[in-house]
């Protein structure tokens, strides 16, 4: 699988799959490396930054997770799930005020969907 990482029409399909395989194998550092490559190739896709941030959380690197979740929110401010993930990362990083703000934003967005 690693030999095909560079293949794919958009350049990200193979490393993204590889990242998920590593994730399922609980090889989070390798998964993060794969998702870093994906984000490097397509920094404009919130979902890719969300996946990378999730790997950073699995590696107990909350500050880097916050950075990626914040970038994802900037790319897709209408995705409530990203706000919830950002709140979790801020909480893990010890940023309780920022976590509360992100959680309040998430709850407001969810209320607007009803």
Steps between C-alpha positions, in 0.01 A plus 500: 500500500780741581635469144181648354483799733599742223234374260151632450342768285498759777816376666328435831287187465781254568663682795155562648421128483840422646429739787174325580669159484766615745227647721314169509827329593549754783819622331415863561839655427503338157138599445589860586786492249264377229243769580774765513580406141132524408471846657821612332354401163151638568512759780165640385290199612358518852435126523869423448603745771236346727653155449850629566386678815338180623832319463672775695248450781574127498868591541418736791613799296206727575666827390558367148147357499359841594695658215359255245143516634514881490617485138219255420243733657633788289459286189150377588340722764159336449610154622386474861699179548822696452402736782438204730837350409667837557337522843634155589852592386494825697385310807780246459748788460376659822336798326170490688377844386566419134340158548188662644482746210531225239243287682257792517547556126435130436182505712377814323561344161321180600203698634477678165471163319184405686 
